[in-house]
Amino acid sequence: MEIPLEIAFEGLEPSETVAARVRQEASKLEHFYHRITSCRVVIDKPHQHHQKGNAFYVRIHVTLPGGGDVIVSKDPGHRRSHSDVYNAIHDAFAAAKRQLQDAMRKRQLRTRHREALPPGIIAKIYPYEGYGLIAGPGGRDLYFDRDSVADGAFENLEAGQEVVFSETVGEHGAQAVAVRVIAPRRVH
């Protein structure tokens, strides 16, 4: 991060162990997407209510280069798990990661029209399981699934076909998205 992580406590005393957990979760988030500019986390424990218990609210604001910030405000609602500050922190960072993945996908879809997409070859296809592997540049195999193929054309894919794609980081590492078959050239 360009700007150091900010941690604020509202309605409760600052705790080094809670701050350490926030730093750990923020580090995982930065490892997932290394271009994060800044991150501010607020741990809030509003006035105690007998009906809702001692629930914690966690707010996260992640700043990304070029805009498209990720903002999470995790209201515990009726979740009893948020009476534990560590569960509330974990849930908020999990939501931030999901929003970050969505922001990355949208950004890649916008840039795919501006940049030349890398070519690859369908190395393996598992039609019944709904996924396949693309032999990409540099000999890397990239995972893709049915939802990653443009125009719903997953069923038409065959091993050996040439494709173009965008690359993103998913739950299990690098994967291909916006996969499109390169149309065979017609001979006139």
C-alpha positions as a Python dict, from the first residue, in 0.01 Angstrom:
ca = {
    (1, 'M'): (0, 0, 0),
    (2, 'E'): (118, 349, -77),
    (3, 'I'): (-53, 484, 235),
    (4, 'P'): (-12, 285, 561),
    (5, 'L'): (-311, 90, 690),
    (6, 'E'): (-537, 297, 918),
    (7, 'I'): (-724, 130, 1204),
    (8, 'A'): (-976, 318, 1417),
    (9, 'F'): (-1178, 204, 1718),
    (10, 'E'): (-1514, 361, 1800),
    (11, 'G'): (-1713, 277, 2113),
    (12, 'L'): (-1443, 47, 2251),
    (13, 'E'): (-1087, 68, 2377),
    (14, 'P'): (-812, 16, 2119),
    (15, 'S'): (-675, -339, 2133),
    (16, 'E'): (-339, -449, 1994),
    (17, 'T'): (-464, -806, 1939),
    (18, 'V'): (-764, -683, 1740),
    (19, 'A'): (-539, -444, 1544),
    (20, 'A'): (-303, -736, 1472),
    (21, 'R'): (-593, -938, 1326),
    (22, 'V'): (-693, -641, 1109),
    (23, 'R'): (-332, -609, 985),
    (24, 'Q'): (-328, -983, 908),
    (25, 'E'): (-654, -965, 709),
    (26, 'A'): (-541, -648, 528),
    (27, 'S'): (-214, -820, 437),
    (28, 'K'): (-409, -1110, 281),
    (29, 'L'): (-617, -861, 86),
    (30, 'E'): (-306, -681, -38),
    (31, 'H'): (-148, -1013, -133),
    (32, 'F'): (-465, -1092, -333),
    (33, 'Y'): (-449, -755, -514),
    (34, 'H'): (-115, -581, -479),
    (35, 'R'): (-223, -248, -633),
    (36, 'I'): (-427, -130, -330),
    (37, 'T'): (-344, 235, -262),
    (38, 'S'): (-482, 261, 92),
    (39, 'C'): (-706, 83, 340),
    (40, 'R'): (-896, 226, 638),
    (41, 'V'): (-1073, -3, 885),
    (42, 'V'): (-1311, 109, 1160),
    (43, 'I'): (-1414, -130, 1436),
    (44, 'D'): (-1729, 3, 1601),
    (45, 'K'): (-1922, -122, 1902),
    (46, 'P'): (-2235, 92, 1928),
    (47, 'H'): (-2431, 130, 2248),
    (48, 'Q'): (-2524, -203, 2394),
    (49, 'H'): (-2876, -323, 2321),
    (50, 'H'): (-3023, -606, 2521),
    (51, 'Q'): (-3212, -750, 2225),
    (52, 'K'): (-2926, -745, 1973),
    (53, 'G'): (-2644, -816, 2216),
    (54, 'N'): (-2294, -671, 2192),
    (55, 'A'): (-2255, -671, 1815),
    (56, 'F'): (-1954, -522, 1635),
    (57, 'Y'): (-1972, -320, 1316),
    (58, 'V'): (-1675, -324, 1081),
    (59, 'R'): (-1630, -69, 803),
    (60, 'I'): (-1356, -100, 541),
    (61, 'H'): (-1262, 153, 274),
    (62, 'V'): (-1009, 30, 18),
    (63, 'T'): (-876, 284, -232),
    (64, 'L'): (-771, 155, -575),
    (65, 'P'): (-569, 333, -842),
    (66, 'G'): (-791, 499, -1101),
    (67, 'G'): (-1099, 502, -877),
    (68, 'G'): (-1347, 223, -819),
    (69, 'D'): (-1297, 210, -442),
    (70, 'V'): (-1423, -87, -240),
    (71, 'I'): (-1640, 8, 56),
    (72, 'V'): (-1773, -247, 304),
    (73, 'S'): (-2001, -160, 592),
    (74, 'K'): (-2072, -488, 768),
    (75, 'D'): (-2387, -444, 974),
    (76, 'P'): (-2427, -751, 1192),
    (77, 'G'): (-2805, -749, 1165),
    (78, 'H'): (-2925, -1051, 1361),
    (79, 'R'): (-2599, -1248, 1330),
    (80, 'R'): (-2485, -1371, 1666),
    (81, 'S'): (-2140, -1437, 1518),
    (82, 'H'): (-2078, -1061, 1514),
    (83, 'S'): (-2080, -1056, 1891),
    (84, 'D'): (-1722, -1181, 1842),
    (85, 'V'): (-1503, -903, 1702),
    (86, 'Y'): (-1280, -1151, 1515),
    (87, 'N'): (-1577, -1303, 1328),
    (88, 'A'): (-1700, -955, 1238),
    (89, 'I'): (-1354, -863, 1103),
    (90, 'H'): (-1328, -1187, 904),
    (91, 'D'): (-1674, -1141, 749),
    (92, 'A'): (-1601, -780, 653),
    (93, 'F'): (-1270, -867, 486),
    (94, 'A'): (-1434, -1161, 303),
    (95, 'A'): (-1692, -915, 165),
    (96, 'A'): (-1412, -675, 69),
    (97, 'K'): (-1234, -954, -118),
    (98, 'R'): (-1552, -1040, -312),
    (99, 'Q'): (-1604, -675, -404),
    (100, 'L'): (-1238, -647, -505),
    (101, 'Q'): (-1277, -953, -732),
    (102, 'D'): (-1582, -791, -894),
    (103, 'A'): (-1395, -462, -943),
    (104, 'M'): (-1102, -648, -1100),
    (105, 'R'): (-1333, -835, -1341),
    (106, 'K'): (-1508, -514, -1446),
    (107, 'R'): (-1176, -337, -1495),
    (108, 'Q'): (-1044, -623, -1708),
    (109, 'L'): (-1356, -632, -1923),
    (110, 'R'): (-1319, -257, -1985),
    (111, 'T'): (-954, -290, -2080),
    (112, 'R'): (-991, -597, -2301),
    (113, 'H'): (-1106, -377, -2587),
    (114, 'R'): (-807, -144, -2547),
    (115, 'E'): (-533, -404, -2522),
    (116, 'A'): (-442, -694, -2745),
    (117, 'L'): (-559, -1005, -2568),
    (118, 'P'): (-310, -1289, -2533),
    (119, 'P'): (-371, -1593, -2751),
    (120, 'G'): (-393, -1940, -2604),
    (121, 'I'): (-494, -2292, -2697),
    (122, 'I'): (-765, -2497, -2526),
    (123, 'A'): (-546, -2765, -2366),
    (124, 'K'): (-820, -2965, -2191),
    (125, 'I'): (-1194, -2932, -2170),
    (126, 'Y'): (-1420, -3102, -1917),
    (127, 'P'): (-1771, -3036, -2055),
    (128, 'Y'): (-1964, -3224, -1788),
    (129, 'E'): (-1774, -3058, -1504),
    (130, 'G'): (-1802, -2714, -1669),
    (131, 'Y'): (-1438, -2611, -1684),
    (132, 'G'): (-1119, -2639, -1885),
    (133, 'L'): (-754, -2536, -1914),
    (134, 'I'): (-594, -2295, -2158),
    (135, 'A'): (-227, -2331, -2250),
    (136, 'G'): (-133, -1965, -2224),
    (137, 'P'): (177, -1761, -2302),
    (138, 'G'): (493, -1884, -2136),
    (139, 'G'): (362, -2241, -2104),
    (140, 'R'): (127, -2163, -1815),
    (141, 'D'): (-203, -2346, -1787),
    (142, 'L'): (-491, -2119, -1689),
    (143, 'Y'): (-819, -2245, -1545),
    (144, 'F'): (-1148, -2120, -1689),
    (145, 'D'): (-1509, -2218, -1627),
    (146, 'R'): (-1836, -2216, -1818),
    (147, 'D'): (-1919, -1860, -1701),
    (148, 'S'): (-1583, -1729, -1828),
    (149, 'V'): (-1663, -1804, -2194),
    (150, 'A'): (-1813, -1520, -2398),
    (151, 'D'): (-2153, -1558, -2563),
    (152, 'G'): (-2232, -1879, -2372),
    (153, 'A'): (-2020, -2075, -2619),
    (154, 'F'): (-1869, -2318, -2365),
    (155, 'E'): (-2046, -2619, -2519),
    (156, 'N'): (-1883, -2544, -2858),
    (157, 'L'): (-1524, -2549, -2728),
    (158, 'E'): (-1285, -2827, -2828),
    (159, 'A'): (-929, -2908, -2731),
    (160, 'G'): (-683, -2748, -2973),
    (161, 'Q'): (-895, -2440, -3052),
    (162, 'E'): (-718, -2104, -3043),
    (163, 'V'): (-872, -1851, -2805),
    (164, 'V'): (-807, -1505, -2662),
    (165, 'F'): (-876, -1418, -2299),
    (166, 'S'): (-817, -1180, -2011),
    (167, 'E'): (-637, -1299, -1701),
    (168, 'T'): (-752, -1242, -1345),
    (169, 'V'): (-677, -1377, -1001),
    (170, 'G'): (-945, -1606, -864),
    (171, 'E'): (-981, -1809, -548),
    (172, 'H'): (-722, -2061, -668),
    (173, 'G'): (-476, -1831, -843),
    (174, 'A'): (-454, -1709, -1202),
    (175, 'Q'): (-748, -1789, -1426),
    (176, 'A'): (-880, -1688, -1767),
    (177, 'V'): (-1195, -1478, -1810),
    (178, 'A'): (-1369, -1331, -2115),
    (179, 'V'): (-1258, -1633, -2320),
    (180, 'R'): (-1340, -1603, -2692),
    (181, 'V'): (-1266, -1840, -2977),
    (182, 'I'): (-1057, -1686, -3251),
    (183, 'A'): (-1268, -1723, -3563),
    (184, 'P'): (-1098, -1931, -3831),
    (185, 'R'): (-986, -1719, -4122),
    (186, 'R'): (-1183, -1767, -4437),
    (187, 'V'): (-1001, -1828, -4762),
    (188, 'H'): (-1151, -1646, -5060),
}
